[in-house]
Amino acid sequence: MLANQAMNYLAGGNVPRRMGNAHPNIVPYQVFPASDGHLIIACGNDRQFVALCSLLGLHGVADNPAFATNPARVENRETLCALIAEKTSLRPKAALIADLERAGVPGGPINSVAEAIDEPQIKARGLRIAPEGLPGLRTPIGLSRSPLTLDKASPTLGDGHWSFSSR
């Protein structure tokens, strides 16, 4: 999964450094703060970047030579991302994500476990289960000729045929 980092090294000799969730070659493409959590914004082209600047009220930023092209944005990542974070941190993530969607800018929430489990797709796909009254999640992977058996809970420690020794 090192596609970008490996190619940066192989093509240019640039030894990758840790960047968290930021993309090494595309800016902005990383996690940003919202007033109530975090979201990812992934501008893959200049049109999306212009739309992002417009919806955040970053007037003149998209036309600034330091940010007008992706290579310039990569070079000025720290300054640009600070400007974006200043704006995103003032708004709730749901409102930001709705605005991003309307503007055609890729983005999505960074969910807590509780938020992830409450996502509509978890319910729609029947991923939350309670065999024998014990809550759990099933795998989202479905096999056409081998359906999952979901009527029994996972064994608890000491149940079943599993035994562990400290030999």
Steps between C-alpha positions, in 0.01 A plus 500: 500500500798729460414589140559875528779489756685220321479677163619827653807311619554291185448789257668779690696352789280677755498296820143518636433658836202446725205714393211358697196489273629762255560402138864553398422630148158668521406803712256539666437130553496431873310522828376840616333606825131589521330662796372158608761253380704439186448437130714422200511730199649359181543755220628296208512786250508878464123528437427330830750726675334813359161368617640427847643852531166646393292302748740579786512870415873492424474780246808550284674186626430291188646777281809550715804362310611325822183285486366517142642165388546172680884516484481845662258369762733207579787745543288727724305223674550623857381856434203392288381229735513743791273739306256219422503367857426847635176503295395136544543513877219755522233273350343164588619210290152403372448850358848501345448158343162606357662813350790297362258259335300784341825657373634173356793486740579154639487478877360296783472474875755354737262309725530388858414133557153604620446717189625223272267241652207743468571567131201422274708254294560284810122470539427466127749215461393327820850509643394545861394164640404348835519121480384339824446854631868598482571815295752493222585589142510261210747523216379710206638236265232284343566173317235392250537125561600508866263717701603595851351318798396767745278313745767426762719737697876471494631269772607658825827416668487137612204409273517270206785279391777753522757465771822684556786372708820663613732215413 
